[in-house]
Amino acid sequence: MRIAIPVTDGRLSAHFGHCEQFAIIDVDRGSKNILSHELVEPPPHEPGVLPKWLAGLHVELIIAGGMGQRAQQLFAQNNIDVVVGAPDNETQELVSQYLAGQLQSGQNICDH
């Protein structure tokens, strides 16, 4: 499974479309181990670009702090699941919590 997390200053970015980088993390669903972790620069922010770009990277899940409803719909159309309202933590901690079924998601802070 491949997970993407928007990152700013090494931690989860509060606003998905305006992050500095994306952490792309490969995990083994069976063993629930992190296999690889890399940071990649996103293309310039424009509506509809990130869903296609992340789908092209074979991302299956996004863990985000905030994301607008339209963006969530576009990711769903690209067969990418989205978890919003994740806490401001380090990426590997978020993935470990998700895999253990312990990721606490709160309010989606993005309203557009």
Order of alpha helices (4+ residues) and beta strands (2+ residues): beta-beta-beta-beta-alpha-beta-alpha-beta-alpha
